Amino acid sequence: MIKRIGVLTGGGDSPAINAAIRAILVRALSYGYEVFGIKNGWLGLVEGEGEVLKREAVSGILSEGGTILGTSRTNPFKIENGVEKVRENVKKFALDALITIGGDDTNGVLHRMHQYGLKGVGVPQTIDNDIAYSDYSIGFDSAVEIVTDCIDKLHTTASSHHRIMIVEVMGRDAGWLTLYGGIAGGADVILIPEVPFDYDEIVNVIEKRREMGKDFSIIAVAEGAKPAELEKQVVASTKVDSFGHVQLGGVGNFIAREIEKRTGYETRVTILGHLQRGGKPTAFDRILATRLGVAAVDLVYEGKFDCMVCMNKNTIISVPLEKALSEQKSMDMELYKLSKLFY
Ligand code: F6P
């Protein structure tokens, strides 16, 4: 019998997480469940921090970015006695089930905890949009809006100064955000991690545009993209987080030096960074988060655990976490090819 559900948000934040928390609470109350908000992702279950959320806790948060619960990149499996502490706190807080909102790392911990008897449902959230089986993850659409808006703004200054502008977009191994933002913003070259790039091709595009009388160009590059000859991605720091990720950043400057050298044109770099994760969610994200949040509680009600709610062709489905986590979401190469039509 379910009486109380825990909810936590882990990994990199994004707009619309709050919309999901609100949906979870409202749906849970309709079943007569209590919702226990855990602070700062899995860290809150290791350290035992959280509280019961009342209806007022989610009033007015639908349109607010960030997460009222706080987040962290904590992996209990990498902390001494981390798993035991999580189990103790699940017991202490009397959690009958847990809903985790995050990417593969956060939901991956939930899946591993299943073998220790934790009943849970995952909700896909990341601006990277790289979660298998979900056409969209919470936060992606809002981040696309931000990237598009920034590229729109870069157009006016690029054309005034006749410059090449490089805009560096988040996305470690997935180019979704760069591809969508790049197409929507009309970038002249789009570079994604899935396709190693060639400087000659970029220079050709720039020169072709000059011949057409276009004396500026915009290059959208994902932080994880790299030229074919480079073995590794460009990193901002070699420090590794508890899920084994290094902090990427700097590929824009790397490319800028080479492009400027090859073309002789003045080149500038804008790293969008965490601006992409901030601010208000789009209407699409609010609706997606609301649907996924409600569906997650419905799964708890139905007793279906160790799975994730996903949006597939505008329908909300559930996929076993085992399956979702074992696959990489493949890039839409048709869309990538389409983007090249406009180079
Ligand atoms: O996982 C989402 C993401 O936004 C990546 O695109 C990016 O590399 C990373 O988070 C940056 O994370 P942090 O918050 O640790 O700087």
Boltz pocket constraint, residues with backbone or C-beta under 6 A from the ligand:
constraints:
  - pocket:
      binder: B
      contacts: [[A, 11], [A, 12], [A, 13], [A, 103], [A, 126], [A, 127], [A, 128], [A, 170], [A, 171], [A, 172], [A, 223], [A, 246], [A, 248], [A, 277]]
      max_distance: 6.0
